[in-house]
Amino acid sequence: MLDSLRGFAKSWPGKVMGAFLLVGIAGFGVNNVVGGLNTTSVGKVGNQDISLRSFQRAYQAQLNQVAQQIGQMPTTEQAVNFGIPSLVLQDLAQDAALDQMADQFGLGASDKKLSEMLRQDPAFQGTLGNFDPTTFKQVLARSGFTEAEYFDDQRDAARRQQLILSLFGDTPLSSTASSLINRYAADQRTIDYFVLTDANLPAPAAPTEDELATYLKDHQAEFRTVETRTVQMLRLSPADLAATKVITPEAIAAEYERTKANLTKAERRTIQQVVLNDAQVTAFEAGQAAGTPFETLVADNGLTATDLGTLAQADINDANLATAAFGLADGAFTVIDGVAGKRAVHVSAIEAGGVPTLEEAGPQIAQDLARVQARNEIADVQDQIEELRAAFRPLSEIAQRFGLPIYEAKVTAAGGELSVVPDLDSADVPRVSQAIFKAEQGQLTSAIPLAGSGNLYFDLTAIDPARDQTLDEVRDDVVTAITTERSNNALLAASADAVAKLDAGTPLADVAATYNLFPQLSSPFTRFGAEDGTIDATVAAAAFAGDAKHHGSSVSQAGEYVVFQVVDVVAADGGLEANAKQSLENEVRNGLYGDFVTAVRDDAGLRINQQAINQILAVNTGL
């Protein structure tokens, strides 16, 4: 059945047309609005609609993922360049094609199955790892799902899973394939070898002045500076301004007295739990009576405790757990009932609650008062800075006036030197660098808004343009480059000469002796190298490039010139280990699934509502 299925999946010429349609979507320049589609769908696969809402949700989810990676929400043009619309449509079209086939086969999912899927979904689990209805509603709201839409979506997913598992769930890897792959991965070889180094060859001739000049001319691009811009920078943010504030002990004490009633902190406990079977319950209860430590019981029973964190009692949704944990002494444990059976609850540390002393609360109160003052003053300070900037006052003078630090750096286009500004958000680095490289020396520059809150001001004080360096500036580097090149060429020539002697039948030991070297015997290694690291993957690949009498040379990943002779070959017996075989079978199933679902989608036919897609893209990007 699987052989015929493979033939069926791979014989569809419609896959080419499907790819063409998707490329058309990515370009958004082809007029592919097809009649017969209703106004609530972006496309149709056979008789299955791809709804506007499902496309919009999937598209927005992809945009959010890309935004997390690049630090900003992509524009429509960027989204198209990344291929997001076409990928979303492709995934939805594949799902729709499978949904249609599931309908034809009469597949369904019970409410019990949906409930199981819901409770196992980690996205809906609370602090303790159990299903949390509040979290469920919050996640649905953020994702744009109603409960009905969510369960419909899960029902379709369950039906698709039934279909795929029934077709591909038991796809085996043949014993022949398993044996061949095992031979490839586990065959071993041993070599005699020696390593040629500069010490085994005459030192290369020192380059002349003419050779240095010629080399620099031919490789000038390697000896060129990059443009750097010297800037002075001043950052104004609530945190920067707060750092300039001096809060007196009297103010701290007064604030402590005013807020003392609100400073009470809740007791917090570090809690662990472990689920027990009947035998383990008996062991833990006996251990509790005997005073055996929780850690000892966990280890003796081969268990791993789950850390729930350091929590206040109000942070724990499970009332039984909260009552038990906060009724224990430090280091004690007890056995209580749980959703999955009995469990042992352990308290490993207790942070006392109550009202902190003035000494304990003082530093935080000082920070809070400084932040309040900064928030109240920052708008006025910003206005004053802008006025001073308009009057062309230097940043150093402005910084001194407000007690703010000044930062200086020679910045390149990559902006790595901006690290001199402490805690500068990584998302701000490219924007600040771009502003610096767009500025003109002597002209007033605008403030750069920073992530969170705050502005960065800068004065461009000098520009060092990119230029070719002279021989006097890079003489040592050019000498090193020429010497290294000559040494490498000499080593390559010596390696080739050594292999030629091996070709002529000269024993490896005699060849090594001509370079005052003795051959070494390697440990057995596979195509991927030796476990002890003495033979790396590059040398191993060269050793496996011939038969049992193979010899040759290779430059290792560390740059060593290795001349070798294969002295032993050990063939691996049997098939793959169970884990490796399972992994490869999964890859086979994935390949079959990919071909099959593409063929099903193309056979059903994909029709696209281009106008609806364009409207969604415009809404999502605010056009």
ROMARKOL-960080 format. One record per residue (C-alpha): residue number from 1; x negated, y, z. Coordinates in steps of 0.001 Angstrom, whole numbers, plus 500000, padded with zeros to 6 digits. Layout:
BEGIN
{NUM {X Y Z}}
...
//
This chain:
BEGIN
{1 {500000 500000 500000}}
{2 {497191 502378 500912}}
{3 {495369 501726 497618}}
{4 {498466 502647 495637}}
{5 {498985 505663 497877}}
{6 {495457 506855 497133}}
{7 {496112 506520 493425}}
{8 {499389 508370 493781}}
{9 {497843 511196 495784}}
{10 {494869 511738 493477}}
{11 {496674 511539 490129}}
{12 {498632 514768 490359}}
{13 {497602 517324 487727}}
{14 {499954 519733 489503}}
{15 {497202 520330 492124}}
{16 {495464 522570 489588}}
{17 {498645 524580 489090}}
{18 {499146 524814 492866}}
{19 {495642 526226 493281}}
{20 {496307 528718 490486}}
{21 {499482 529917 492189}}
{22 {497675 530439 495478}}
{23 {494906 532417 493794}}
{24 {497605 534563 492254}}
{25 {499030 535233 495700}}
{26 {495569 536179 497016}}
{27 {495182 538796 494317}}
{28 {498700 540231 494698}}
{29 {498468 541446 491146}}
{30 {500517 538759 489415}}
{31 {504222 539315 488985}}
{32 {505364 535947 490344}}
{33 {508762 536842 491813}}
{34 {510929 533871 490927}}
{35 {514684 533873 490707}}
{36 {516847 531581 492771}}
{37 {515365 532654 496104}}
{38 {517483 534227 498802}}
{39 {516559 537469 500528}}
{40 {515569 535740 503795}}
{41 {512743 533631 502328}}
{42 {509280 534306 500933}}
{43 {509253 531109 498917}}
{44 {510692 527693 498394}}
{45 {509231 524192 498122}}
{46 {511792 521920 496503}}
{47 {514961 522596 498496}}
{48 {513092 523786 501628}}
{49 {512990 527545 502241}}
{50 {509953 529281 503753}}
{51 {511660 531912 505857}}
{52 {510604 535522 506200}}
{53 {510334 535117 509978}}
{54 {508126 532032 509825}}
{55 {505779 533704 507307}}
{56 {505691 536917 509344}}
{57 {504917 535051 512578}}
{58 {502189 532930 510995}}
{59 {500694 535921 509175}}
{60 {500641 538053 512326}}
{61 {499060 535213 514304}}
{62 {496282 534944 511721}}
{63 {495766 538716 511769}}
{64 {495429 538609 515561}}
{65 {492824 535839 515364}}
{66 {490766 537763 512808}}
{67 {491113 540963 514887}}
{68 {489593 539172 517881}}
{69 {486615 538149 515748}}
{70 {485900 541478 514014}}
{71 {487033 543806 516805}}
{72 {489813 545567 514904}}
{73 {493069 544771 513141}}
{74 {492297 544096 509450}}
{75 {493878 546276 506777}}
{76 {496003 544808 503973}}
{77 {492995 544901 501651}}
{78 {490811 543147 504208}}
{79 {493512 540540 504870}}
{80 {493685 539755 501137}}
{81 {489877 539614 500910}}
{82 {489830 537177 503830}}
{83 {492482 535084 502038}}
{84 {494915 535285 504966}}
{85 {498202 535596 502993}}
{86 {497367 532697 500678}}
{87 {496202 530459 503533}}
{88 {499388 531155 505511}}
{89 {501566 530458 502489}}
{90 {499621 527283 501707}}
{91 {500087 525929 505247}}
{92 {503789 526773 505305}}
{93 {504291 525269 501839}}
{94 {502642 522021 502937}}
{95 {504851 521870 506032}}
{96 {507952 522540 503925}}
{97 {507021 519760 501506}}
{98 {506618 517291 504382}}
{99 {509892 518492 505927}}
{100 {511672 517694 502670}}
{101 {510149 514213 502570}}
{102 {511072 513673 506242}}
{103 {514687 514582 505334}}
{104 {514648 512041 502526}}
{105 {513424 509321 504900}}
{106 {515942 510319 507590}}
{107 {513313 511001 510247}}
{108 {514227 512843 513439}}
{109 {513063 513666 516965}}
{110 {515028 513059 520150}}
{111 {515603 515656 522834}}
{112 {513507 513474 525136}}
{113 {510565 513687 522726}}
{114 {510936 517462 522441}}
{115 {511023 517770 526226}}
{116 {507853 515691 526471}}
{117 {506089 517871 523875}}
{118 {507203 521003 525737}}
{119 {505870 519861 529099}}
{120 {502562 518674 527641}}
{121 {501857 521945 525809}}
{122 {499000 523674 527741}}
{123 {500229 527092 526541}}
{124 {503235 526780 528851}}
{125 {501454 525533 531973}}
{126 {501047 527625 535091}}
{127 {498172 527914 537550}}
{128 {498578 524359 538824}}
{129 {498747 522735 535381}}
{130 {502505 522099 535464}}
{131 {505152 523394 533064}}
{132 {506131 526961 534047}}
{133 {509453 528306 532677}}
{134 {508330 531933 533134}}
{135 {505155 531330 531140}}
{136 {507218 529543 528481}}
{137 {509481 532578 528002}}
{138 {506551 535010 527977}}
{139 {504645 533036 525337}}
{140 {507741 532751 523137}}
{141 {508347 536497 523409}}
{142 {504762 537306 522424}}
{143 {504946 534880 519502}}
{144 {508273 536217 518200}}
{145 {510189 532942 518766}}
{146 {513641 532478 520176}}
{147 {514118 529271 522148}}
{148 {516256 527837 519347}}
{149 {513585 528651 516753}}
{150 {510888 527115 518939}}
{151 {512741 523818 519366}}
{152 {513607 523698 515647}}
{153 {509932 524233 514864}}
{154 {508863 521524 517320}}
{155 {511461 519109 515934}}
{156 {510086 519633 512421}}
{157 {506523 519175 513722}}
{158 {507513 515894 515403}}
{159 {509104 514617 512172}}
{160 {505985 515536 510190}}
{161 {503864 513722 512760}}
{162 {506004 510582 512407}}
{163 {505629 510725 508627}}
{164 {501859 511175 508628}}
{165 {501203 508563 511327}}
{166 {503379 506010 509543}}
{167 {501453 506527 506284}}
{168 {497897 507054 507499}}
{169 {497804 506096 511187}}
{170 {496227 502652 510603}}
{171 {493878 503422 507698}}
{172 {490848 501143 508332}}
{173 {487210 501552 507353}}
{174 {486133 498447 505419}}
{175 {483421 496222 506914}}
{176 {481271 496820 503828}}
{177 {481481 500579 504234}}
{178 {480833 500258 507970}}
{179 {477724 498130 507330}}
{180 {476357 500453 504618}}
{181 {476881 503557 506736}}
{182 {475278 501848 509725}}
{183 {472278 500899 507585}}
{184 {471939 504498 506448}}
{185 {472193 505886 509984}}
{186 {470359 503235 512018}}
{187 {467626 501747 509795}}
{188 {464212 502400 511364}}
{189 {460738 502943 509989}}
{190 {457278 503261 511493}}
{191 {454437 505178 509845}}
{192 {450722 505706 510189}}
{193 {450023 509404 509723}}
{194 {447615 512265 510256}}
{195 {448167 516013 510439}}
{196 {446050 518432 508413}}
{197 {445313 521807 510021}}
{198 {443149 524832 509238}}
{199 {440442 523323 511445}}
{200 {439996 520440 508967}}
{201 {439323 522735 506002}}
{202 {436811 525499 505231}}
{203 {437968 528949 506343}}
{204 {439558 530921 503492}}
{205 {437523 533780 502032}}
{206 {438242 537212 503520}}
{207 {440236 539396 501090}}
{208 {438464 542310 499400}}
{209 {439789 545877 499391}}
{210 {441033 545423 495833}}
{211 {442825 542217 496811}}
{212 {444425 543954 499775}}
{213 {445617 546830 497603}}
{214 {446959 544485 494916}}
{215 {448772 542321 497449}}
{216 {450375 545354 499077}}
{217 {451497 546650 495689}}
{218 {453027 543268 494760}}
{219 {454731 542875 498172}}
{220 {455518 546509 498972}}
{221 {459135 545708 499886}}
{222 {457851 543596 502796}}
{223 {455868 546540 504150}}
{224 {458493 549261 504083}}
{225 {459932 551107 507059}}
{226 {463663 551531 507599}}
{227 {465285 554896 508122}}
{228 {465487 555903 511775}}
{229 {467351 558822 513300}}
{230 {466394 560361 516610}}
{231 {469419 561379 518647}}
{232 {470305 562733 522051}}
{233 {473598 561353 523377}}
{234 {475975 562309 526159}}
{235 {478939 560195 527174}}
{236 {481955 561613 529005}}
{237 {484327 559053 530518}}
{238 {486164 558822 533838}}
{239 {483510 556396 535076}}
{240 {480633 558702 534033}}
{241 {482263 561715 535662}}
{242 {483131 559720 538792}}
{243 {479474 558777 539165}}
{244 {478622 562475 539595}}
{245 {481008 562904 542537}}
{246 {479765 562948 546136}}
{247 {482415 561779 548599}}
{248 {481756 562844 552175}}
{249 {482045 560421 555110}}
{250 {484808 562620 556513}}
{251 {486855 562257 553324}}
{252 {486345 558500 553338}}
{253 {487413 558221 556975}}
{254 {490488 560378 556406}}
{255 {491525 558298 553398}}
{256 {490981 555110 555408}}
{257 {493308 556312 558147}}
{258 {495880 557433 555577}}
{259 {495913 554157 553677}}
{260 {494951 551664 556369}}
{261 {498439 550180 556488}}
{262 {498233 549387 552775}}
{263 {494744 547882 552927}}
{264 {495840 544621 554485}}
{265 {494576 541753 552366}}
{266 {496157 538326 552225}}
{267 {494350 535238 553436}}
{268 {492934 533269 550489}}
{269 {491954 529628 550346}}
{270 {489818 527629 547923}}
{271 {491919 524593 547040}}
{272 {491223 521269 545313}}
{273 {493574 518440 544551}}
{274 {493348 514927 543141}}
{275 {496156 512593 541969}}
{276 {496141 509172 543643}}
{277 {497467 505705 542835}}
{278 {498900 503456 545561}}
{279 {495558 501907 546519}}
{280 {493879 505303 546636}}
{281 {496699 506717 548789}}
{282 {495991 503977 551338}}
{283 {492252 504690 551215}}
{284 {492708 508446 551629}}
{285 {495170 508087 554502}}
{286 {492808 505690 556273}}
{287 {489902 508051 555605}}
{288 {491884 510994 556961}}
{289 {492574 509085 560187}}
{290 {488905 508109 560461}}
{291 {487634 511640 559763}}
{292 {485974 510727 556448}}
{293 {485148 513849 554376}}
{294 {487285 514524 551300}}
{295 {484192 514599 549038}}
{296 {483161 511118 550210}}
{297 {486603 509663 549544}}
{298 {486704 511224 546081}}
{299 {483295 509775 545182}}
{300 {484010 506329 546680}}
{301 {487222 506032 544652}}
{302 {485643 507194 541392}}
{303 {487800 510315 541173}}
{304 {487203 513886 540073}}
{305 {488914 516659 542016}}
{306 {490632 519513 540183}}
{307 {489650 523003 541348}}
{308 {492739 525205 541633}}
{309 {490717 528289 542563}}
{310 {490754 530675 545508}}
{311 {494393 531655 545961}}
{312 {496681 533516 548320}}
{313 {499788 531656 549412}}
{314 {501950 533937 547260}}
{315 {499903 532962 544178}}
{316 {500995 529308 544398}}
{317 {504255 528404 542643}}
{318 {504409 524898 544127}}
{319 {506014 525351 547565}}
{320 {504858 521929 548839}}
{321 {501286 522636 547832}}
{322 {501337 526141 549313}}
{323 {502707 524929 552649}}
{324 {500235 522046 552841}}
{325 {497157 524056 551830}}
{326 {497846 526911 554209}}
{327 {498522 524530 557081}}
{328 {495068 522921 556870}}
{329 {491879 523776 558722}}
{330 {488760 524693 556764}}
{331 {487375 521500 555163}}
{332 {490444 519389 555923}}
{333 {492746 517583 553497}}
{334 {496167 515949 553477}}
{335 {498206 513665 551192}}
{336 {501474 515054 549819}}
{337 {504040 514211 547155}}
{338 {503628 515595 543616}}
{339 {505264 515462 540181}}
{340 {502908 512689 539028}}
{341 {502889 510825 542373}}
{342 {500928 511235 545585}}
{343 {498041 513698 545656}}
{344 {495385 514748 548111}}
{345 {495047 518485 548779}}
{346 {491763 519820 550160}}
{347 {490781 523292 551451}}
{348 {487038 523899 551028}}
{349 {486872 527546 552135}}
{350 {489037 530180 553816}}
{351 {488827 533950 553293}}
{352 {490419 535603 556307}}
{353 {493104 538213 555755}}
{354 {493979 541257 557811}}
{355 {492931 544910 557845}}
{356 {489299 545582 556780}}
{357 {487127 547855 558935}}
{358 {486112 551332 557803}}
{359 {482642 549993 557095}}
{360 {484061 547197 554909}}
{361 {486536 549387 553048}}
{362 {484341 552499 552789}}
{363 {482503 551790 549496}}
{364 {485746 550946 547671}}
{365 {487521 554005 549104}}
{366 {484633 556223 547950}}
{367 {484868 554775 544435}}
{368 {488627 555259 544357}}
{369 {488387 558889 545515}}
{370 {485662 559585 542957}}
{371 {487822 558101 540176}}
{372 {490808 560203 541250}}
{373 {488718 563370 541160}}
{374 {487297 562378 537774}}
{375 {490731 561702 536265}}
{376 {491974 565070 537537}}
{377 {488987 566952 536129}}
{378 {488084 565116 532945}}
{379 {490392 567046 530616}}
{380 {489006 570370 531886}}
{381 {485401 569130 531646}}
{382 {486028 567888 528122}}
{383 {487394 571292 527101}}
{384 {484332 572994 528563}}
{385 {481986 570642 526755}}
{386 {483791 571269 523467}}
{387 {483464 575035 523999}}
{388 {479757 574723 524742}}
{389 {479306 572503 521682}}
{390 {481091 575108 519539}}
{391 {478616 577659 520895}}
{392 {475793 575348 519701}}
{393 {474450 574750 523211}}
{394 {472106 571740 523304}}
{395 {473331 568510 524859}}
{396 {470493 568531 527375}}
{397 {471788 571822 528791}}
{398 {475399 570565 528842}}
{399 {474379 567346 530572}}
{400 {472463 569229 533241}}
{401 {475408 571548 533875}}
{402 {477810 568689 534623}}
{403 {475297 566322 536194}}
{404 {475714 563769 533405}}
{405 {472844 561606 532080}}
{406 {471387 562199 528630}}
{407 {470329 559252 526483}}
{408 {467705 559399 523720}}
{409 {467008 556782 521057}}
{410 {465560 556281 517596}}
{411 {468520 554561 515940}}
{412 {468474 552312 512880}}
{413 {471531 551523 510777}}
{414 {472206 548303 512718}}
{415 {472574 550343 515919}}
{416 {470800 547918 518242}}
{417 {468956 550821 519863}}
{418 {472259 552185 521185}}
{419 {471867 549729 524063}}
{420 {470208 552618 525907}}
{421 {473768 553804 526642}}
{422 {474817 551532 529532}}
{423 {477974 549463 529183}}
{424 {478639 550690 525643}}
{425 {481347 548438 524228}}
{426 {480068 546258 521367}}
{427 {483011 547412 519241}}
{428 {481766 551004 519539}}
{429 {478212 550288 518323}}
{430 {478943 550166 514551}}
{431 {481212 553234 514722}}
{432 {478608 555286 516612}}
{433 {475815 554120 514300}}
{434 {477858 555001 511201}}
{435 {478612 558475 512585}}
{436 {474914 559063 513290}}
{437 {473943 558051 509752}}
{438 {476629 560269 508211}}
{439 {475519 563336 510187}}
{440 {473273 566086 508844}}
{441 {470470 567484 510921}}
{442 {471204 570929 512370}}
{443 {474967 570648 511943}}
{444 {477518 570324 514744}}
{445 {478848 566775 515070}}
{446 {482268 565702 516279}}
{447 {482855 563675 519414}}
{448 {483222 559920 518871}}
{449 {486179 558358 520748}}
{450 {485100 555244 522609}}
{451 {486972 552040 523423}}
{452 {489088 552367 526542}}
{453 {488674 556052 527287}}
{454 {485873 558512 526833}}
{455 {483925 560366 524175}}
{456 {480325 560239 523028}}
{457 {478571 563384 521817}}
{458 {475251 563375 519990}}
{459 {472698 565770 518513}}
{460 {470672 564565 515533}}
{461 {467171 565886 516267}}
{462 {465042 564125 513628}}
{463 {465300 561892 510562}}
{464 {462510 559505 509567}}
{465 {463428 558277 506062}}
{466 {462573 554799 504826}}
{467 {459224 554767 503052}}
{468 {456459 552550 501727}}
{469 {453705 552094 504274}}
{470 {450090 552748 503294}}
{471 {447334 550160 503394}}
{472 {445723 551884 506373}}
{473 {448982 551504 508337}}
{474 {449464 547812 507601}}
{475 {445933 546596 506879}}
{476 {445920 543966 509633}}
{477 {449328 542650 508583}}
{478 {448262 542382 504924}}
{479 {445015 540606 505881}}
{480 {447043 538141 507971}}
{481 {449541 537575 505141}}
{482 {446811 536862 502560}}
{483 {444849 534622 504931}}
{484 {447987 532649 505826}}
{485 {448912 532262 502159}}
{486 {445427 531012 501267}}
{487 {445389 528606 504223}}
{488 {448779 527179 503256}}
{489 {447720 526772 499626}}
{490 {444543 524990 500742}}
{491 {446531 522677 503024}}
{492 {448993 521874 500227}}
{493 {446095 521097 497885}}
{494 {444430 518904 500519}}
{495 {447721 517061 501131}}
{496 {448135 516448 497404}}
{497 {444528 515208 497182}}
{498 {445107 512862 500140}}
{499 {448225 511402 498507}}
{500 {446319 510945 495235}}
{501 {443713 508879 497127}}
{502 {446505 506792 498665}}
{503 {447938 506304 495159}}
{504 {444538 504987 494099}}
{505 {444604 502363 496884}}
{506 {442363 504063 499447}}
{507 {443368 503034 502988}}
{508 {444970 505765 505063}}
{509 {442254 505507 507724}}
{510 {439563 506191 505117}}
{511 {441500 509162 503733}}
{512 {441881 510588 507251}}
{513 {438159 510111 507910}}
{514 {437271 512457 505039}}
{515 {438916 515209 507108}}
{516 {437324 513996 510407}}
{517 {440717 512705 511582}}
{518 {442071 509405 512890}}
{519 {445560 508195 511880}}
{520 {448286 507867 514519}}
{521 {450992 505207 514753}}
{522 {454465 506689 515163}}
{523 {457250 505299 517301}}
{524 {460144 503772 515275}}
{525 {462452 506485 513921}}
{526 {465612 506842 511856}}
{527 {466322 509137 508918}}
{528 {467053 511850 511469}}
{529 {463682 511650 513219}}
{530 {462219 510098 516366}}
{531 {463899 510405 519747}}
{532 {460660 511690 521304}}
{533 {460445 514493 518725}}
{534 {457060 513443 517294}}
{535 {458612 512828 513863}}
{536 {461199 515412 512857}}
{537 {464023 515094 510341}}
{538 {462014 516575 507451}}
{539 {459114 514114 507772}}
{540 {461579 511273 508417}}
{541 {463469 512078 505201}}
{542 {460180 511949 503253}}
{543 {459281 508591 504851}}
{544 {462685 507159 503858}}
{545 {462328 508378 500248}}
{546 {460670 505167 499075}}
{547 {460333 501445 499731}}
{548 {458482 499543 502445}}
{549 {455093 500495 500902}}
{550 {455953 504158 500464}}
{551 {453402 506883 501234}}
{552 {453318 510636 500736}}
{553 {453123 513994 502471}}
{554 {455548 516458 503996}}
{555 {455543 519834 505719}}
{556 {457351 519433 509043}}
{557 {459849 521895 510470}}
{558 {457035 523181 512730}}
{559 {454863 523895 509647}}
{560 {452520 520908 510082}}
{561 {451105 519208 506955}}
{562 {451677 515477 507485}}
{563 {450200 512685 505327}}
{564 {451795 509280 505996}}
{565 {451989 505602 505073}}
{566 {455031 503423 505885}}
{567 {453877 500366 507880}}
{568 {457155 498811 509096}}
{569 {460836 498765 508093}}
{570 {463574 497466 510424}}
{571 {467058 497091 508915}}
{572 {470041 497743 511194}}
{573 {472378 494796 511735}}
{574 {476177 494760 511800}}
{575 {478638 497607 511526}}
{576 {479071 500930 513243}}
{577 {479692 501406 516945}}
{578 {483352 501754 517870}}
{579 {483246 505533 518448}}
{580 {481395 506222 515191}}
{581 {483725 503946 513256}}
{582 {486789 505654 514728}}
{583 {485390 509071 513839}}
{584 {484790 508045 510214}}
{585 {488232 506463 509969}}
{586 {489687 509779 511115}}
{587 {487746 511530 508349}}
{588 {489127 509051 505810}}
{589 {492663 509670 507079}}
{590 {492146 513438 506896}}
{591 {490974 513145 503299}}
{592 {493926 510983 502316}}
{593 {496329 513294 504127}}
{594 {494918 516358 502371}}
{595 {495307 514805 498919}}
{596 {498755 513430 499728}}
{597 {500296 516597 501143}}
{598 {498907 518682 498273}}
{599 {500427 516278 495778}}
{600 {503804 516292 497574}}
{601 {503856 520082 497644}}
{602 {502922 520402 493997}}
{603 {505469 517783 492950}}
{604 {508243 519609 494809}}
{605 {507193 522890 493205}}
{606 {506302 526136 494973}}
{607 {508309 529244 494093}}
{608 {507282 532598 495516}}
{609 {509218 535755 496413}}
{610 {506411 538258 495805}}
{611 {508530 541280 496720}}
{612 {509362 539839 500151}}
{613 {505698 539034 500812}}
{614 {504628 542564 499887}}
{615 {507244 544017 502227}}
{616 {506006 541884 505132}}
{617 {502403 542880 504499}}
{618 {503406 546547 504440}}
{619 {505321 546242 507726}}
{620 {502513 544372 509475}}
{621 {499874 546897 508454}}
{622 {501988 550028 508938}}
{623 {501938 551084 505295}}
//
